[in-house]
Amino acid sequence: MRIVTEMKRKSKVLRQSLKLTSPKFSKNKRSIPSYIHEQLTIQDIPIDCLERIFSHISNDINTSSEISNYIITISTLFRCAQVNKLWSTLVIPILWRRPFYFVLSDEQNCALINTLILFLSEQDKNHLIDQQLKLESQNINDRLIKFNYLQLIKLFDYDNFIKSVHRWVVRYPNTCTGFEKSRLVTQLLGKLLLKENGLNGFKTFNYFRAKIYDNFDFISLYKLIPQNSFGCFNSLVQLEYRNPHKVNKLNLNEFLDFFNIIILNCNDLRSISLDVRKEDKDDHLEIDYTISKLLSNQKRLEHLSINHCSQMIYSTIYRHIHYLTYLHIKGISDMSCLLKIISTCKELRILELEQSWNKIDDNYNFSPSDFTKNFSLSHTTRLRIDHLYFNYNDERAESLLICLLEMTNLNLKTLSTKLITYNIMRIISSYCTNITSLNISHNFSHIDFTSFLNIIPAFPLRQLYLEISYSSSREYMDAEIYKLASSLPFTLENLYLKCHITPDYLDILLNRSRPKLESLWLYNVSDYYMDYLKILYHYSLVPNNRLKDVRFNWNKSLNSSRRNRRSSSVSCDDEEFQKTVSKHLKDARQSILKEKRKEKKELFDKKHPFTISEVKNHVFSHHDKIFERKLSDYKEH
């Protein structure tokens, strides 16, 4: 850090020299002397400018859901770290802030684990060699740039760490079988990681189990540090725990041990996300008590996501009503307690309610009289919620959604719902007229779809996502496409359609609607893209057109049989997708040129009027935006 401090001092001197003003110019203009301009090199860039540049590059590390984008960003930063000592000092902490965000490929993962092994004691290294494990011959003292990489880790993905070590042991460079050697290496490295971060500590701790059928035999924290020294958790501000394995008698202690460690060492968590599943909601009440104690220990809880709430947990959440800005509850067991919390959270801006994974756990046995059972609630009650995500598709939840919409009383800006009925549409048109983002996934009947088209022109929408099953939309889209086009409000900028739409329908939609779209995402298109691209290219030539972003789903039949992947698993920058669609766009342009020979050629000189990429599945949730924060949020100044 002394190097950084000295460079900041020199940067300040340089900036002051650049502010020298020549008397020949007015007071408002600055002049840079020629001798300074000639001497400027890449090493003279002010350090705070470099920090902003690297921070901008690194934003993709923690926000990208695609490993390909993550690898590109990491490679870019790694090359920056090789420029000089200063750049390395600034970039290496960024590279090591979250090393286990993904489980990397064999060679990349090998390099990562080998670097960690360099910090083990000679005794531990010899122990690994005795187990016939292949170690890198290089020594830590041979490194040109000496960093304690372990102390730079601020966001720790615990389960990915275990999986990365297991890959190093069983796949590359070693080919061991069984879990015993993986357990040994994990214990040695995990103990070292937690010990080295005992002073500064982690900022985020994530524990994920991605697959329900994976091996539950994970390594508990108690096995990593037998002396129970968990100072690395004292500075924790975010905890995310997801485990699809149901709690039972065999693994109950593993759950309790994990939460007890967090309870004893963390009292200032700002964000907590817990996904713990039980066979029956009334089983293993020790879990409810432990979660309740974890929540009550925190001073200022701002973001909470939880998949099960007993009355005990509801009471604990109520203690944080002055601070909560985001609340996500999966499964409703007590309607009165839930509404009591929602109506008293004055800072709550984002509310997300989701159907439980086990639908029988949801309690729909309530009536409007239950809403006022424990507290006063009327149409004059105003919630400050800006964004509401209602992921229920059961009509028994209609009364709850109607009650929430009435209480938002013109404050609501975003509504995402999988349940829409005539009564709900009536309430929306009366109490939610300021909605700017509307996301609907529902199999409309023809009558309900017509009613929906009647209400949306009044909204100042900027984004509309509409998902209707292929069979339902095919039934009535030909009769309603003109009305859909005329119903779109002129404020609309982003239109996302996941329904049956032919090239002819698309032509009508674009040319008969009032808004000037900037983004158009089509999830269900026919096999041949040429007709769609011709329509889009024609539309892009219309004066004052603002279309910039076009996205399609990737269809296997569009290209060779080599493509055998799910449409949601490919990066938007996928080279094969871009190459194929670019060819189709070029063919569409040439086809238009042949049809329009007499018109001025200048109108068609735009080779790329809009960008084309692959559309991803729409997510009816705000959870990832809350808990997948940018790395700059945890930067230590």
Salt bridges, closest charged atoms under 4 A:
GLU6 OE2 - ARG9 NH2 2.63
ASP48 OD1 - ARG15 NH1 3.26
GLU66 OE2 - LYS616 NZ 3.88
ASP106 OD1 - ARG167 NH1 2.86
ASP106 OD2 - ARG171 NH2 3.44
GLU122 OE2 - LYS125 NZ 3.79
ASP157 OD2 - ARG98 NE 2.82
ASP159 OD2 - LYS163 NZ 3.29
ASP159 OD1 - ARG209 NH1 2.59
ASP214 OD2 - ARG209 NH2 3.20
ASP214 OD1 - HIS245 NE2 2.74
ASP217 OD2 - ARG183 NH2 2.66
GLU240 OE2 - ARG242 NH2 2.51
GLU240 OE2 - HIS623 NE2 3.75
ASP268 OD1 - ARG270 NE 3.39
ASP275 OD1 - ARG277 NE 3.71
GLU279 OE1 - LYS246 NZ 3.26
ASP288 OD1 - LYS278 NZ 3.07
ASP288 OD2 - HIS308 NE2 3.74
GLU302 OE2 - ARG270 NH1 3.57
GLU302 OE2 - ARG300 NE 3.27
GLU352 OE2 - HIS328 NE2 3.76
GLU354 OE1 - HIS328 NE2 2.93
GLU354 OE2 - LYS330 NZ 3.86
ASP394 OD2 - ARG396 NH2 2.88
GLU406 OE1 - HIS379 ND1 3.19
GLU480 OE2 - HIS446 NE2 2.77
GLU493 OE2 - ARG462 NH1 2.60
GLU518 OE2 - ARG546 NH1 3.84
ASP549 OD1 - ARG551 NE 3.22
ASP574 OD1 - ARG563 NH1 3.34
ASP574 OD2 - ARG565 NH2 3.98
GLU576 OE1 - ARG563 NH1 3.22
ASP587 OD2 - LYS583 NZ 3.29
GLU595 OE2 - LYS534 NZ 3.50
GLU599 OE2 - LYS596 NZ 3.77
ASP605 OD1 - LYS601 NZ 3.42
GLU614 OE1 - LYS616 NZ 3.24
ASP624 OD1 - ARG242 NH2 3.58
ASP624 OD1 - HIS623 ND1 3.35
GLU628 OE1 - ARG98 NH1 3.38
GLU636 OE2 - LYS154 NZ 3.53
